[in-house]
Amino acid sequence: MPPWTEKIAQVPLVIQTKTKTSIVRLKDMKKIFFIIPSFIFMFTHFIACKGQSNTKIDTTMQTQTHHQEIKKNQTFEVQKTDQEWQQSLDAEQYRILRQKGTERPFTSPLEEIYDGGTYVCAGCGNQLFSSEGKFDSGCGWPSFYEALDQKQIITQTDNTFGMTRTEILCAKCGGHLGHVFNDGPKDKSGLRYCVNGKSLNFIKK
């Protein structure tokens, strides 16, 4: 529970001599403060990946890339049962890589790392991004303007959350990485690969 909710929770003790109605309202407010962070995260997940400069939410965010689109009956080099994936990944990695979850923004240590090295898939070790293609997008997730090898990532149209986006997946194991957008550095590729830190492992040079 955030520290500021502790202060709110203590308020009714101070004003117990006042009306019962006031105490009930403050207790209700305490419940609201537990709900607010969840709504903030959902709203952030909805718009944060859209970019830094746009002020209007565009529900069509599909991006053209040189990656291969996933096939209907796509098979991957690395094949594991669901139980094997749960055993080889931690709970958050499994939720993101195998269930297409999203980590909270500004929570990944990888977002702040700019040392030289390679970013590989946390599920299978497939080399995905180089530190040379990483940049600070300000969106709260590790961001890259190019992939290390176009063939190591595949894409899929994602229509969740009322939007149309381009999902990126590991071409070796099918793990969910994040999404790619066309608001990256214009002097580079113009793309922004918005990637969950938990989908990656960093191998320092």
TORLOLO-391766 format. One record per residue (C-alpha): residue number from 1; residue in one letter; x, y, z. Coordinates in Angstrom, 3 decimals, padded with zeros to 6 digits. Layout:
// residues N
NUM,a,X,Y,Z
...
END
This chain:
// residues 205
1,m,000.000,000.000,000.000
2,p,001.488,003.425,-000.966
3,p,002.597,005.640,001.993
4,w,000.051,008.333,001.183
5,t,-002.822,005.884,001.648
6,e,-001.594,005.217,005.196
7,k,-002.109,008.904,006.005
8,i,-005.610,008.852,004.576
9,a,-006.389,005.742,006.603
10,q,-005.408,007.549,009.812
11,v,-007.714,010.539,009.228
12,p,-010.896,008.955,010.724
13,l,-009.048,008.384,014.009
14,v,-008.398,012.091,014.273
15,i,-011.995,013.184,013.663
16,q,-013.906,010.524,015.586
17,t,-015.615,013.263,017.542
18,k,-017.245,014.502,014.346
19,t,-020.189,013.006,012.514
20,k,-020.420,009.328,011.661
21,t,-021.142,010.299,008.060
22,s,-017.701,011.915,007.707
23,i,-015.963,008.777,008.958
24,v,-017.838,006.551,006.521
25,r,-016.918,008.767,003.611
26,l,-013.232,008.667,004.498
27,k,-013.344,004.902,004.752
28,d,-014.886,004.827,001.302
29,m,-012.110,007.095,000.079
30,k,-009.561,004.630,001.397
31,k,-011.065,001.924,-000.822
32,i,-010.947,004.258,-003.797
33,f,-007.221,004.854,-003.320
34,f,-006.639,001.130,-003.730
35,i,-008.522,001.145,-007.039
36,i,-006.944,004.288,-008.531
37,p,-003.488,002.722,-009.258
38,s,-005.131,-000.084,-011.242
39,f,-006.986,002.401,-013.429
40,i,-003.812,004.449,-013.900
41,f,-001.925,001.377,-015.118
42,m,-004.715,000.385,-017.514
43,f,-004.846,003.913,-018.937
44,t,-001.049,004.036,-019.249
45,h,-001.029,000.675,-021.007
46,f,-003.650,002.041,-023.416
47,i,-001.792,005.202,-024.476
48,a,001.828,005.201,-023.286
49,c,003.129,003.141,-026.176
50,k,001.549,005.502,-028.701
51,g,004.495,007.843,-028.548
52,q,005.927,010.966,-027.044
53,s,004.640,013.820,-029.173
54,n,001.109,012.853,-030.233
55,t,-001.681,014.462,-028.251
56,k,-004.548,012.663,-029.959
57,i,-005.155,008.973,-029.318
58,d,-005.218,007.135,-032.619
59,t,-006.745,003.685,-032.404
60,t,-005.040,002.613,-035.649
61,m,-001.378,002.083,-034.851
62,q,-000.436,-000.678,-037.230
63,t,003.152,-000.347,-038.432
64,q,004.732,-001.580,-041.639
65,t,008.022,-003.423,-041.099
66,h,010.333,-005.763,-042.984
67,h,009.599,-008.587,-040.562
68,q,007.674,-011.631,-041.678
69,e,004.026,-011.765,-040.595
70,i,003.149,-014.796,-038.496
71,k,001.633,-017.641,-040.481
72,k,-001.690,-019.270,-039.664
73,n,-000.090,-022.556,-038.628
74,q,003.261,-021.123,-037.563
75,t,005.673,-023.593,-035.986
76,f,008.674,-022.519,-033.939
77,e,012.113,-024.011,-033.544
78,v,011.813,-024.051,-029.761
79,q,008.813,-026.117,-028.690
80,k,007.807,-026.614,-025.051
81,t,004.643,-027.653,-023.264
82,d,002.879,-025.046,-021.169
83,q,004.128,-026.785,-018.028
84,e,007.713,-026.709,-019.304
85,w,007.437,-022.982,-019.996
86,q,006.202,-022.371,-016.466
87,q,009.141,-024.318,-015.101
88,s,011.757,-022.528,-017.215
89,l,010.440,-018.962,-016.697
90,d,009.612,-016.984,-013.589
91,a,005.961,-016.049,-013.052
92,e,006.215,-012.591,-014.629
93,q,008.226,-013.810,-017.608
94,y,005.657,-016.530,-018.214
95,r,002.768,-014.037,-017.988
96,i,004.389,-011.741,-020.531
97,l,006.146,-014.108,-022.929
98,r,003.560,-016.870,-023.043
99,q,000.312,-015.073,-022.108
100,k,001.009,-011.751,-023.876
101,g,001.013,-009.722,-020.685
102,t,002.516,-006.265,-020.204
103,e,004.794,-005.149,-017.407
104,r,004.161,-001.839,-015.667
105,p,006.013,001.086,-017.291
106,f,009.252,002.354,-015.717
107,t,009.734,-000.879,-013.740
108,s,012.320,-002.695,-015.873
109,p,016.000,-002.247,-014.932
110,l,016.804,-002.737,-018.617
111,e,015.166,000.573,-019.463
112,e,018.056,002.414,-017.804
113,i,020.879,000.262,-019.194
114,y,022.911,001.678,-022.076
115,d,026.037,-000.438,-021.749
116,g,027.312,-002.213,-024.839
117,g,025.856,-005.656,-025.357
118,t,023.101,-007.788,-026.814
119,y,019.483,-008.243,-025.787
120,v,018.256,-011.818,-026.176
121,c,014.878,-013.485,-025.742
122,a,014.401,-014.502,-022.112
123,g,012.572,-017.598,-023.292
124,c,015.052,-019.116,-025.715
125,g,018.173,-016.935,-025.947
126,n,017.467,-015.750,-029.498
127,q,019.502,-012.601,-030.246
128,l,017.016,-009.783,-030.861
129,f,018.487,-006.321,-030.297
130,s,021.860,-004.629,-029.965
131,s,022.670,-001.866,-027.498
132,e,023.618,000.235,-030.523
133,g,019.976,000.333,-031.602
134,k,018.628,001.280,-028.165
135,f,017.352,004.771,-027.349
136,d,015.454,006.620,-024.637
137,s,011.899,006.992,-025.911
138,g,010.444,008.129,-022.582
139,c,007.573,005.626,-022.848
140,g,008.619,003.546,-019.822
141,w,009.726,000.382,-021.638
142,p,013.081,-000.538,-023.245
143,s,013.011,000.878,-026.769
144,f,014.996,000.141,-029.920
145,y,014.923,001.661,-033.400
146,e,016.080,-001.507,-035.157
147,a,016.290,-005.249,-034.662
148,l,019.604,-007.064,-034.712
149,d,018.336,-009.337,-037.500
150,q,015.005,-008.903,-039.256
151,k,014.521,-012.670,-039.406
152,q,014.705,-013.111,-035.627
153,i,011.423,-011.241,-035.051
154,i,007.997,-011.867,-036.564
155,t,004.920,-009.668,-036.372
156,q,001.213,-010.147,-035.808
157,t,-001.764,-007.796,-035.947
158,d,-003.023,-007.132,-032.425
159,n,-006.599,-005.838,-032.044
160,t,-006.811,-005.875,-028.242
161,f,-007.766,-002.864,-026.073
162,g,-009.789,-001.353,-028.910
163,m,-006.668,-000.613,-030.958
164,t,-004.938,-002.068,-033.987
165,r,-001.238,-002.479,-033.279
166,t,001.673,-004.483,-034.635
167,e,002.791,-007.064,-032.105
168,i,006.367,-008.359,-032.193
169,l,007.248,-011.933,-031.264
170,c,010.430,-013.967,-031.028
171,a,010.753,-015.912,-034.282
172,k,012.480,-018.795,-032.512
173,c,009.998,-019.562,-029.703
174,g,006.977,-017.333,-030.407
175,g,007.344,-015.408,-027.160
176,h,005.525,-012.078,-026.904
177,l,008.000,-009.178,-026.857
178,g,005.873,-006.050,-027.184
179,h,004.842,-003.841,-030.117
180,v,006.487,-001.774,-032.832
181,f,005.414,001.765,-033.763
182,n,006.370,004.284,-036.458
183,d,007.291,007.133,-034.097
184,g,010.952,006.234,-033.606
185,p,013.963,008.418,-034.467
186,k,013.411,009.871,-037.927
187,d,017.145,009.998,-038.626
188,k,017.349,006.241,-038.073
189,s,014.667,003.726,-039.053
190,g,011.671,005.764,-037.877
191,l,010.567,002.723,-035.872
192,r,010.226,002.212,-032.138
193,y,010.279,-001.324,-030.817
194,c,008.544,-001.016,-027.448
195,v,009.644,-004.142,-025.572
196,n,008.827,-005.617,-022.186
197,g,012.024,-005.816,-020.157
198,k,010.946,-009.184,-018.763
199,s,010.936,-010.570,-022.299
200,l,014.654,-009.880,-022.557
201,n,017.968,-010.836,-021.018
202,f,020.940,-008.520,-021.439
203,i,024.356,-009.957,-022.278
204,k,027.011,-007.332,-021.636
205,k,030.053,-007.160,-023.912
END
